Amino acid sequence: MAGPKLLVTGCRGRLGRDLVHFLGLDFEVIGVGRSDFDIRDEKAVGSFLRRVRPDVVLHAAAYVDVDGAESDRELAESVNVDGTANMARASREVGARMIYFSTDYVFDGAKKSPYIEADPPNPLSVYGRTKLAGERQTEVHAGGYAVLRVARLYGLAGPNFVLATVKAGAEQIRRRNAGEKVTPIRAVDDRIGSPTWTADIAVQTKVVIENELTGMFHVTAEGEASWYRLARDIFEILEWDVAVEACPASEQARPAPRPARSSLENAALKSLGLNFMRGYRVALSEFLLTNKERITGGL
Ligand SMILES: NC(=O)c1ccc[n+]([C@@H]2O[C@H](COP(=O)([O-])OP(=O)(O)OC[C@H]3O[C@@H](n4cnc5c(N)ncnc54)[C@H](OP(=O)(O)O)[C@@H]3O)[C@@H](O)[C@H]2O)c1
């Protein structure tokens, strides 16, 4: 197959699976998971990359348990900071470009409009701090690199909010049809972001690879929504009669603080005329309707 040879870490993860699937349609792609090598093991990382000699490394492996990181700081740091440094050094050694996936949680959420790449980060959580440190490791140790900040991912690989909400909606309908008592789904209305389909990230990543883009890029769907708005959108698109109620984040208190509004603006891609990310509702409709049978179990 013509074109660059890609190596995708975290290939069994939510993002990694769609990167392997969609980029595999156009490129030679090697997907690796923890069973191939632990990214914290510098020697194992180096020897694998020297053997495979990829042209581009897409680093999607990470410690992503936002709440768990608050009490498991050392593990989050070793995977997200040291592991990323290992990937960056080894990529440089074999002459590969590196693409590192980061997060909207590098921001504190205090800004009243979507964040652009030039806005100063200020993570609220351990997870956010380790991902920001991973960005720095990439910038310092990789040769050619791009950092892609993504957010609120959904796709066929779960768990994610969209799949969980569809499941909860299906359960509500089943109960109502069985004459059982139904309680509305409660979804947080004061946490706002950009829900993004992993397939769209794969498409945009292809553009980043083909144009050898370098630097920091926000890569999220256009538009923004609270979790409550997103839940409402899901049932409107599916045309399901499901009761959803808005609630404050304080009602579902969790160990890690989260930004109130962490929507991202794809400003850098737009300035290059290379933003291919779609409106979040258009992408959500395509995801739900093209995968309806599989996601809803035929309901
Ligand atoms: N999910 C979101 O909403 C979201 C939002 C913003 C940013 N992101 C970023 O997007 C990227 C992908 O996230 P995701 O949701 O796809 O995560 P995920 O589903 O948890 O997948 C991450 C993968 O990383 C691998 N991994 C973890 N520790 C490893 C280690 N020590 N060595 C090798 N592999 C290891 C795991 O491999 P095994 O399966 O083999 O154990 C796992 O499949 C991450 O950088 C994350 O920070 C995600």
Ligand as a Chemical Component Dictionary entry (heavy atoms), coordinates in Angstrom:
data_LIG
# 
_chem_comp.id                   LIG 
_chem_comp.type                 NON-POLYMER 
_chem_comp.pdbx_formal_charge   0 
_chem_comp.three_letter_code    LIG 
# 
loop_
_chem_comp_atom.comp_id 
_chem_comp_atom.atom_id 
_chem_comp_atom.alt_atom_id 
_chem_comp_atom.type_symbol 
_chem_comp_atom.charge 
_chem_comp_atom.model_Cartn_x 
_chem_comp_atom.model_Cartn_y 
_chem_comp_atom.model_Cartn_z 
_chem_comp_atom.pdbx_ordinal 
LIG N1  N1  N 0  -12.648 9.512  25.756 1  
LIG C1  C1  C 0  -12.744 10.825 25.720 2  
LIG O1  O1  O 0  -13.860 11.393 25.804 3  
LIG C2  C2  C 0  -11.508 11.694 25.541 4  
LIG C3  C3  C 0  -11.666 13.084 25.677 5  
LIG C4  C4  C 0  -10.553 13.893 25.476 6  
LIG C5  C5  C 0  -9.323  13.336 25.156 7  
LIG N2  N2  N 1  -9.184  11.987 25.058 8  
LIG C6  C6  C 0  -7.864  11.451 24.731 9  
LIG O2  O2  O 0  -7.983  10.602 23.607 10 
LIG C7  C7  C 0  -7.033  9.535  23.696 11 
LIG C8  C8  C 0  -7.749  8.207  23.563 12 
LIG O3  O3  O 0  -8.693  8.097  24.626 13 
LIG P1  P1  P 0  -9.722  6.880  24.690 14 
LIG O4  O4  O 0  -10.972 7.400  25.270 15 
LIG O5  O5  O -1 -9.718  6.158  23.391 16 
LIG O6  O6  O 0  -9.022  5.972  25.797 17 
LIG P2  P2  P 0  -9.251  4.402  26.095 18 
LIG O7  O7  O 0  -10.489 3.928  25.458 19 
LIG O8  O8  O 0  -9.082  4.214  27.564 20 
LIG O9  O9  O 0  -8.010  3.746  25.362 21 
LIG C9  C9  C 0  -6.716  3.991  25.820 22 
LIG C10 C10 C 0  -5.855  2.805  25.517 23 
LIG O10 O10 O 0  -4.585  3.073  26.102 24 
LIG C11 C11 C 0  -3.975  1.836  26.347 25 
LIG N3  N3  N 0  -3.024  1.952  27.455 26 
LIG C12 C12 C 0  -3.260  2.421  28.699 27 
LIG N4  N4  N 0  -2.145  2.315  29.443 28 
LIG C13 C13 C 0  -1.185  1.786  28.637 29 
LIG C14 C14 C 0  0.171   1.438  28.828 30 
LIG N5  N5  N 0  0.778   1.632  30.007 31 
LIG N6  N6  N 0  0.863   0.910  27.799 32 
LIG C15 C15 C 0  0.255   0.705  26.595 33 
LIG N7  N7  N 0  -1.043  1.012  26.345 34 
LIG C16 C16 C 0  -1.745  1.540  27.371 35 
LIG C17 C17 C 0  -5.076  0.859  26.698 36 
LIG O11 O11 O 0  -4.675  -0.331 26.071 37 
LIG P3  P3  P 0  -5.248  -1.801 26.441 38 
LIG O12 O12 O 0  -6.683  -1.776 25.971 39 
LIG O13 O13 O 0  -4.418  -2.694 25.612 40 
LIG O14 O14 O 0  -5.123  -1.934 27.921 41 
LIG C18 C18 C 0  -6.334  1.477  26.090 42 
LIG O15 O15 O 0  -6.891  0.685  25.069 43 
LIG C19 C19 C 0  -6.317  9.727  25.027 44 
LIG O16 O16 O 0  -5.116  10.414 24.799 45 
LIG C20 C20 C 0  -7.258  10.603 25.825 46 
LIG O17 O17 O 0  -6.554  11.381 26.778 47 
LIG C21 C21 C 0  -10.247 11.148 25.244 48 
# 
loop_
_chem_comp_bond.comp_id 
_chem_comp_bond.atom_id_1 
_chem_comp_bond.atom_id_2 
_chem_comp_bond.value_order 
_chem_comp_bond.pdbx_ordinal 
LIG N1  C1  SING 1  
LIG C1  O1  DOUB 2  
LIG C1  C2  SING 3  
LIG C2  C3  SING 4  
LIG C2  C21 DOUB 5  
LIG C3  C4  DOUB 6  
LIG C4  C5  SING 7  
LIG C5  N2  DOUB 8  
LIG N2  C6  SING 9  
LIG N2  C21 SING 10 
LIG C6  O2  SING 11 
LIG C6  C20 SING 12 
LIG O2  C7  SING 13 
LIG C7  C8  SING 14 
LIG C7  C19 SING 15 
LIG C8  O3  SING 16 
LIG O3  P1  SING 17 
LIG P1  O4  DOUB 18 
LIG P1  O5  SING 19 
LIG P1  O6  SING 20 
LIG O6  P2  SING 21 
LIG P2  O7  DOUB 22 
LIG P2  O8  SING 23 
LIG P2  O9  SING 24 
LIG O9  C9  SING 25 
LIG C9  C10 SING 26 
LIG C10 O10 SING 27 
LIG C10 C18 SING 28 
LIG O10 C11 SING 29 
LIG C11 N3  SING 30 
LIG C11 C17 SING 31 
LIG N3  C12 SING 32 
LIG N3  C16 SING 33 
LIG C12 N4  DOUB 34 
LIG N4  C13 SING 35 
LIG C13 C14 SING 36 
LIG C13 C16 DOUB 37 
LIG C14 N5  SING 38 
LIG C14 N6  DOUB 39 
LIG N6  C15 SING 40 
LIG C15 N7  DOUB 41 
LIG N7  C16 SING 42 
LIG C17 O11 SING 43 
LIG C17 C18 SING 44 
LIG O11 P3  SING 45 
LIG P3  O12 DOUB 46 
LIG P3  O13 SING 47 
LIG P3  O14 SING 48 
LIG C18 O15 SING 49 
LIG C19 O16 SING 50 
LIG C19 C20 SING 51 
LIG C20 O17 SING 52 
# 
